Amino acid sequence: MYKYLIEGGTPVNGTIRASGNKNAALPCLAATLLSTEPVTLRNIPDIEDVQVVIDILTHLGATVTRGLDSGVYTISVNGIRSCEIPDSLASKIRASILFAGPLLARCGSVEMPPPGGDVIGRRRLDTHFLALAALGADVQIDGRFRVQARRLVGNEIFLDEASVTATENAVMAAVLAEGLTVIENAASEPHIQDLCNMLNAMGAEISGVGSNILRINGVKKLHGTDFRIGSDYMEIGSLIGLAAATRGELTIEDAPACHMRMIRIAFAKLGISWEQEGDTIHVPAQQRLTVVSDMGGVIPKIDDAPWPGFPPDLTSIVLVVATQVDGTVLVYEKMFESRMFFVDKLIGMGARIVLCDPHRAVISGPSRLTGSVLTSPDVRAGMAMVIAALCAEGQSIIHNVYQIERGYENLASRLRALGIGITRVTVDE
């Protein structure tokens, strides 16, 4: 167990390269089960969630070889040793559910407990199993999930919500199903696009990638491939927020502009801008952080939405950045009823926030924050706490940093390289 010791008050300064997209790495790793040939994945972030998924692959019978270059893994799955995900691994991450689709397609059955993951409110799984049932699977739920199918047959599927992981599970099952599958109301985030592009590189026939309607012609088998996943735009957004809130100057490499359009619009409401040259972002120092009112002087709102809307995972980040901005803004998180509760800790640090209900918070800044002892409840709120601590006067301690490091690669050492006073220390048992 580890904790962070953070000295606030120092602006970030320097250059950093964005890590690979965690939310692309996890389904792409799970999808390697769909082929008996080796699959090489590049730009995989060195984070806790990736290691858990690799442990699950190894348990199922995969051979996982780490390359000499950072972030490179080759996965070979000649045979499946087990079609059951153990409780000890499934309980660690939400992404354990991503093995349902590929195991069903490869083995005809899968058994797993409910997944773990962030404590941010109810995250329904119905859409996953409704989609698999539409492809011919029999689903039984009795505290565990047992899914079987003698054969998977393509079908027209309208998802009852545009769930990212349910879309990914449906796609992974459909690529080896017989005939045509059409998935409507599909999620279309960049990580889903990465998964579909990887599967196409393995011989799948998926069209409509990047849209909300996916057409999948099932194939008999998939072959191996060498695929590089994209950068993590959630990390990029977090780093932009960190630079602006600390009045620092930061250059972020491997940051494609196509992923940042709505994020740029949201941050602009807080008076935050950056320069984009190719795939490099430069956040200038000492920006004038002032809320930009909507027409007629109305208090602006930053709210999340499915892609290409503002990402839900960045609501925690933009909320804490808003505490350092002159003016009032409403942050409206629509998807998870517990994600906002971490703001009580920010209020304890001196933030001027009114939590209206589980989904809406009004932030009036700038707030003078003081160091505090904090506990990270989930990946993004944990990073938001890091930003708050770096803006605060004095020292802060953040416990349960495992939750942060599930999504941010080597965070303490990378921030230290930018001049930030952060130390990762072992917690005394």
C-alpha positions as semicolon CSV with decimal commas, in nm:
position;residue;x (nm);y (nm);z (nm)
1;M;0,000;0,000;0,000
2;Y;0,121;0,348;-0,085
3;K;0,029;0,709;-0,024
4;Y;0,130;1,041;-0,180
5;L;0,292;1,325;0,010
6;I;0,231;1,643;-0,188
7;E;0,370;1,992;-0,132
8;G;0,140;2,249;-0,288
9;G;0,211;2,582;-0,447
10;T;0,456;2,489;-0,726
11;P;0,355;2,542;-1,089
12;V;0,405;2,249;-1,325
13;N;0,672;2,306;-1,591
14;G;0,813;2,090;-1,868
15;T;0,726;1,834;-2,134
16;I;0,541;1,505;-2,095
17;R;0,426;1,236;-2,337
18;A;0,071;1,110;-2,300
19;S;0,034;0,745;-2,202
20;G;-0,158;0,489;-2,404
21;N;-0,534;0,487;-2,361
22;K;-0,624;0,265;-2,066
23;N;-0,979;0,223;-2,194
24;A;-0,847;0,098;-2,528
25;A;-0,576;-0,123;-2,382
26;L;-0,816;-0,330;-2,169
27;P;-1,063;-0,442;-2,441
28;C;-0,780;-0,489;-2,692
29;L;-0,603;-0,719;-2,447
30;A;-0,924;-0,915;-2,391
31;A;-0,978;-0,940;-2,767
32;T;-0,653;-1,132;-2,810
33;L;-0,854;-1,436;-2,694
34;L;-1,033;-1,433;-3,030
35;S;-0,730;-1,566;-3,221
36;T;-0,497;-1,862;-3,185
37;E;-0,218;-1,657;-3,344
38;P;0,010;-1,413;-3,158
39;V;-0,109;-1,055;-3,122
40;T;0,136;-0,773;-3,045
41;L;-0,001;-0,461;-2,880
42;R;0,197;-0,139;-2,848
43;N;0,161;0,174;-2,634
44;I;0,005;-0,023;-2,348
45;P;0,022;0,189;-2,029
46;D;0,203;0,050;-1,724
47;I;-0,091;0,069;-1,483
48;E;-0,261;-0,155;-1,229
49;D;-0,568;-0,233;-1,443
50;V;-0,351;-0,358;-1,730
51;Q;-0,164;-0,592;-1,495
52;V;-0,491;-0,737;-1,364
53;V;-0,616;-0,801;-1,719
54;I;-0,285;-0,969;-1,802
55;D;-0,324;-1,185;-1,489
56;I;-0,671;-1,286;-1,611
57;L;-0,533;-1,372;-1,956
58;T;-0,261;-1,585;-1,797
59;H;-0,517;-1,762;-1,579
60;L;-0,723;-1,844;-1,889
61;G;-0,423;-2,000;-2,065
62;A;-0,258;-1,716;-2,255
63;T;0,117;-1,669;-2,283
64;V;0,201;-1,303;-2,233
65;T;0,546;-1,178;-2,328
66;R;0,662;-0,828;-2,249
67;G;0,872;-0,669;-2,523
68;L;1,205;-0,494;-2,484
69;D;1,042;-0,160;-2,568
70;S;0,818;-0,003;-2,308
71;G;0,446;-0,070;-2,350
72;V;0,483;-0,365;-2,589
73;Y;0,317;-0,700;-2,517
74;T;0,273;-1,012;-2,730
75;I;-0,016;-1,241;-2,634
76;S;-0,053;-1,596;-2,763
77;V;-0,363;-1,801;-2,684
78;N;-0,322;-2,140;-2,848
79;G;-0,573;-2,296;-2,611
80;I;-0,810;-2,189;-2,336
81;R;-0,737;-2,355;-2,003
82;S;-1,044;-2,216;-1,826
83;C;-1,359;-2,024;-1,920
84;E;-1,412;-1,897;-1,567
85;I;-1,287;-1,564;-1,431
86;P;-1,178;-1,606;-1,067
87;D;-1,335;-1,388;-0,801
88;S;-0,997;-1,268;-0,678
89;L;-0,922;-1,102;-1,013
90;A;-1,272;-1,000;-1,125
91;S;-1,330;-0,807;-0,804
92;K;-1,035;-0,576;-0,875
93;I;-1,156;-0,409;-1,194
94;R;-1,467;-0,323;-1,389
95;A;-1,293;-0,441;-1,708
96;S;-1,320;-0,807;-1,607
97;I;-1,664;-0,799;-1,771
98;L;-1,488;-0,749;-2,106
99;F;-1,396;-1,117;-2,114
100;A;-1,760;-1,224;-2,151
101;G;-1,781;-1,156;-2,526
102;P;-1,450;-1,308;-2,641
103;L;-1,477;-1,614;-2,415
104;L;-1,830;-1,681;-2,537
105;A;-1,715;-1,652;-2,899
106;R;-1,404;-1,867;-2,848
107;C;-1,532;-2,130;-2,602
108;G;-1,909;-2,115;-2,616
109;S;-1,935;-2,040;-2,245
110;V;-1,813;-1,810;-1,971
111;E;-1,863;-1,789;-1,595
112;M;-1,771;-1,489;-1,383
113;P;-1,869;-1,298;-1,071
114;P;-1,986;-0,935;-1,086
115;P;-1,692;-0,706;-1,168
116;G;-1,526;-0,465;-0,928
117;G;-1,398;-0,118;-1,011
118;D;-1,456;0,241;-0,910
119;V;-1,708;0,327;-0,640
120;I;-1,901;0,589;-0,838
121;G;-2,255;0,455;-0,813
122;R;-2,456;0,186;-0,983
123;R;-2,317;0,069;-1,316
124;R;-2,573;-0,165;-1,471
125;L;-2,466;-0,471;-1,667
126;D;-2,800;-0,552;-1,828
127;T;-2,697;-0,415;-2,168
128;H;-2,406;-0,659;-2,192
129;F;-2,618;-0,967;-2,144
130;L;-2,912;-0,844;-2,348
131;A;-2,673;-0,801;-2,641
132;L;-2,516;-1,145;-2,595
133;A;-2,862;-1,302;-2,564
134;A;-2,959;-1,138;-2,894
135;L;-2,670;-1,326;-3,055
136;G;-2,804;-1,657;-2,923
137;A;-2,656;-1,687;-2,576
138;D;-2,837;-1,828;-2,274
139;V;-2,775;-1,610;-1,968
140;Q;-2,821;-1,728;-1,611
141;I;-2,767;-1,499;-1,313
142;D;-2,760;-1,626;-0,956
143;G;-2,499;-1,409;-0,790
144;R;-2,265;-1,511;-1,071
145;F;-2,299;-1,478;-1,446
146;R;-2,316;-1,798;-1,649
147;V;-2,343;-1,751;-2,025
148;Q;-2,354;-2,031;-2,284
149;A;-2,416;-2,055;-2,657
150;R;-2,394;-2,359;-2,885
151;R;-2,358;-2,112;-3,173
152;L;-2,367;-1,737;-3,209
153;V;-2,580;-1,596;-3,490
154;G;-2,577;-1,239;-3,616
155;N;-2,875;-1,022;-3,536
156;E;-3,002;-0,666;-3,527
157;I;-2,926;-0,525;-3,182
158;F;-3,047;-0,193;-3,045
159;L;-2,861;-0,125;-2,721
160;D;-3,085;0,014;-2,448
161;E;-2,803;0,251;-2,354
162;A;-2,489;0,358;-2,538
163;S;-2,265;0,164;-2,299
164;V;-1,897;0,158;-2,391
165;T;-1,812;-0,182;-2,247
166;A;-2,140;-0,339;-2,362
167;T;-2,067;-0,220;-2,715
168;E;-1,720;-0,371;-2,689
169;N;-1,855;-0,705;-2,562
170;A;-2,117;-0,719;-2,837
171;V;-1,857;-0,643;-3,105
172;M;-1,613;-0,905;-2,977
173;A;-1,884;-1,171;-2,975
174;A;-2,027;-1,069;-3,313
175;V;-1,700;-1,086;-3,510
176;L;-1,709;-1,468;-3,490
177;A;-2,089;-1,505;-3,508
178;E;-2,258;-1,646;-3,818
179;G;-2,390;-1,382;-4,055
180;L;-2,449;-1,009;-4,018
181;T;-2,484;-0,822;-3,689
182;V;-2,602;-0,461;-3,681
183;I;-2,551;-0,278;-3,351
184;E;-2,748;0,046;-3,319
185;N;-2,712;0,303;-3,041
186;A;-2,354;0,181;-3,013
187;A;-2,103;0,386;-2,817
188;S;-1,835;0,539;-3,040
189;E;-1,554;0,661;-2,814
190;P;-1,194;0,657;-2,945
191;H;-1,120;0,343;-2,744
192;I;-1,405;0,159;-2,917
193;Q;-1,264;0,278;-3,247
194;D;-0,925;0,135;-3,147
195;L;-1,083;-0,202;-3,064
196;C;-1,271;-0,216;-3,395
197;N;-0,963;-0,113;-3,592
198;M;-0,756;-0,379;-3,416
199;L;-1,018;-0,647;-3,490
200;N;-1,031;-0,540;-3,855
201;A;-0,653;-0,572;-3,868
202;M;-0,705;-0,931;-3,740
203;G;-0,944;-1,009;-4,026
204;A;-1,279;-0,897;-3,885
205;E;-1,527;-0,715;-4,108
206;I;-1,657;-0,416;-3,912
207;S;-1,791;-0,105;-4,082
208;G;-1,930;0,218;-3,937
209;V;-1,636;0,256;-3,698
210;G;-1,667;0,589;-3,517
211;S;-2,044;0,605;-3,564
212;N;-2,339;0,485;-3,356
213;I;-2,428;0,208;-3,603
214;L;-2,183;-0,080;-3,643
215;R;-2,222;-0,347;-3,909
216;I;-2,030;-0,668;-3,845
217;N;-2,003;-0,955;-4,093
218;G;-1,902;-1,259;-3,892
219;V;-1,590;-1,448;-4,003
220;K;-1,471;-1,802;-3,935
221;K;-1,153;-1,701;-3,757
222;L;-0,920;-1,413;-3,682
223;H;-0,545;-1,401;-3,732
224;G;-0,272;-1,223;-3,540
225;T;-0,170;-0,861;-3,581
226;D;0,064;-0,586;-3,460
227;F;-0,140;-0,290;-3,337
228;R;-0,066;0,039;-3,159
229;I;-0,340;0,183;-2,941
230;G;-0,398;0,556;-2,926
231;S;-0,309;0,800;-2,652
232;D;-0,524;0,857;-2,344
233;Y;-0,725;1,174;-2,399
234;M;-0,852;1,146;-2,040
235;E;-0,495;1,175;-1,914
236;I;-0,433;1,460;-2,157
237;G;-0,736;1,646;-2,023
238;S;-0,615;1,586;-1,667
239;L;-0,270;1,725;-1,748
240;I;-0,417;2,034;-1,913
241;G;-0,626;2,093;-1,600
242;L;-0,320;2,041;-1,380
243;A;-0,114;2,292;-1,577
244;A;-0,385;2,558;-1,578
245;A;-0,481;2,519;-1,210
246;T;-0,118;2,547;-1,093
247;R;-0,052;2,842;-1,331
248;G;0,215;2,629;-1,496
249;E;0,347;2,576;-1,847
250;L;0,324;2,232;-2,003
251;T;0,389;2,066;-2,338
252;I;0,203;1,738;-2,398
253;E;0,321;1,511;-2,679
254;D;0,112;1,249;-2,862
255;A;-0,209;1,446;-2,808
256;P;-0,420;1,432;-3,128
257;A;-0,648;1,732;-3,177
258;C;-0,936;1,513;-3,299
259;H;-0,985;1,379;-2,945
260;M;-0,977;1,720;-2,778
261;R;-1,252;1,919;-2,950
262;M;-1,524;1,902;-2,684
263;I;-1,265;1,911;-2,404
264;R;-1,133;2,237;-2,553
265;I;-1,487;2,382;-2,555
266;A;-1,544;2,288;-2,190
267;F;-1,211;2,423;-2,065
268;A;-1,267;2,745;-2,263
269;K;-1,565;2,813;-2,035
270;L;-1,308;2,843;-1,755
271;G;-1,082;3,074;-1,956
272;I;-0,835;2,793;-2,033
273;S;-0,680;2,759;-2,377
274;W;-0,385;2,587;-2,541
275;E;-0,189;2,581;-2,863
276;Q;-0,201;2,275;-3,088
277;E;0,070;2,194;-3,340
278;G;0,027;1,855;-3,500
279;D;-0,009;1,606;-3,215
280;T;0,155;1,835;-2,959
281;I;-0,032;2,057;-2,714
282;H;0,129;2,354;-2,539
283;V;-0,047;2,498;-2,235
284;P;0,092;2,848;-2,173
285;A;0,172;2,973;-1,825
286;Q;-0,021;3,227;-1,619
287;Q;-0,348;3,212;-1,809
288;R;-0,626;3,444;-1,701
289;L;-0,859;3,192;-1,542
290;T;-1,199;3,356;-1,557
291;V;-1,537;3,194;-1,616
292;V;-1,682;3,291;-1,954
293;S;-2,055;3,355;-1,910
294;D;-2,310;3,225;-2,156
295;M;-2,502;3,476;-2,368
296;G;-2,690;3,728;-2,154
297;G;-2,446;3,686;-1,864
298;V;-2,589;3,346;-1,768
299;I;-2,379;3,115;-1,548
300;P;-2,232;2,850;-1,781
301;K;-2,274;2,477;-1,742
302;I;-2,020;2,203;-1,809
303;D;-2,199;1,871;-1,847
304;D;-2,096;1,528;-1,969
305;A;-2,244;1,326;-2,253
306;P;-2,165;1,020;-2,466
307;W;-1,894;1,071;-2,728
308;P;-1,833;1,313;-2,888
309;G;-1,964;1,501;-2,584
310;F;-1,756;1,601;-2,281
311;P;-1,619;1,280;-2,121
312;P;-1,779;1,179;-1,787
313;D;-1,435;1,082;-1,655
314;L;-1,321;1,444;-1,677
315;T;-1,603;1,596;-1,471
316;S;-1,402;1,540;-1,152
317;I;-1,102;1,711;-1,310
318;V;-1,287;2,013;-1,446
319;L;-1,466;2,055;-1,112
320;V;-1,146;2,090;-0,912
321;V;-0,990;2,315;-1,176
322;A;-1,297;2,541;-1,147
323;T;-1,210;2,605;-0,780
324;Q;-0,908;2,805;-0,905
325;V;-1,104;3,010;-1,159
326;D;-1,259;3,353;-1,104
327;G;-1,637;3,320;-1,137
328;T;-1,920;3,073;-1,095
329;V;-1,990;2,761;-1,301
330;L;-2,225;2,462;-1,278
331;V;-2,077;2,113;-1,328
332;Y;-2,344;1,857;-1,412
333;E;-2,244;1,489;-1,403
334;K;-2,541;1,291;-1,538
335;M;-2,422;0,932;-1,542
336;F;-2,310;0,821;-1,194
337;E;-2,490;0,909;-0,874
338;S;-2,187;0,882;-0,644
339;R;-1,912;1,044;-0,848
340;M;-1,966;1,392;-0,699
341;F;-1,944;1,294;-0,335
342;F;-1,567;1,350;-0,321
343;V;-1,634;1,727;-0,326
344;D;-1,690;1,713;0,050
345;K;-1,312;1,671;0,079
346;L;-1,255;1,972;-0,145
347;I;-1,493;2,177;0,070
348;G;-1,289;2,070;0,371
349;M;-0,981;2,213;0,196
350;G;-1,157;2,548;0,153
351;A;-1,326;2,508;-0,185
352;R;-1,640;2,718;-0,236
353;I;-1,871;2,449;-0,371
354;V;-2,242;2,387;-0,325
355;L;-2,334;2,024;-0,391
356;C;-2,691;2,062;-0,514
357;D;-2,762;1,688;-0,546
358;P;-2,567;1,374;-0,644
359;H;-2,521;1,506;-0,998
360;R;-2,478;1,885;-0,980
361;A;-2,228;2,113;-0,812
362;V;-2,197;2,491;-0,825
363;I;-1,839;2,613;-0,793
364;S;-1,748;2,975;-0,710
365;G;-1,383;3,063;-0,733
366;P;-1,112;3,129;-0,691
367;S;-1,080;2,932;-0,367
368;R;-0,781;2,936;-0,135
369;L;-0,716;2,570;-0,060
370;T;-0,516;2,435;0,233
371;G;-0,342;2,100;0,257
372;S;-0,539;1,808;0,395
373;V;-0,546;1,432;0,445
374;L;-0,746;1,273;0,164
375;T;-0,846;0,926;0,043
376;S;-0,896;0,852;-0,325
377;P;-1,237;0,691;-0,395
378;D;-1,178;0,627;-0,767
379;V;-0,934;0,689;-1,051
380;R;-1,052;1,031;-1,169
381;A;-1,152;1,176;-0,832
382;G;-0,810;1,065;-0,709
383;M;-0,638;1,262;-0,984
384;A;-0,864;1,557;-0,906
385;M;-0,743;1,536;-0,545
386;V;-0,382;1,542;-0,667
387;I;-0,456;1,863;-0,860
388;A;-0,627;2,015;-0,554
389;A;-0,331;1,924;-0,333
390;L;-0,088;2,084;-0,579
391;C;-0,293;2,406;-0,570
392;A;-0,319;2,408;-0,189
393;E;-0,099;2,577;0,066
394;G;0,108;2,332;0,267
395;Q;0,131;1,955;0,258
396;S;-0,142;1,709;0,167
397;I;-0,150;1,333;0,209
398;I;-0,352;1,114;-0,026
399;H;-0,425;0,757;0,075
400;N;-0,551;0,467;-0,138
401;V;-0,342;0,579;-0,435
402;Y;-0,390;0,232;-0,583
403;Q;-0,714;0,376;-0,718
404;I;-0,526;0,658;-0,892
405;E;-0,254;0,433;-1,031
406;R;-0,515;0,208;-1,189
407;G;-0,548;0,479;-1,453
408;Y;-0,236;0,699;-1,448
409;E;0,101;0,554;-1,543
410;N;0,392;0,617;-1,303
411;L;0,216;0,933;-1,191
412;A;0,442;1,039;-0,904
413;S;0,769;1,002;-1,096
414;R;0,631;1,172;-1,408
415;L;0,501;1,468;-1,206
416;R;0,831;1,500;-1,019
417;A;1,002;1,533;-1,357
418;L;0,781;1,839;-1,412
419;G;0,902;2,005;-1,091
420;I;0,611;1,896;-0,871
421;G;0,667;1,815;-0,505
422;I;0,511;1,468;-0,487
423;T;0,652;1,159;-0,316
424;R;0,514;0,806;-0,322
425;V;0,579;0,636;0,011
426;T;0,490;0,303;0,167
427;V;0,207;0,308;0,418
428;D;0,302;0,166;0,757
429;E;0,079;-0,134;0,827
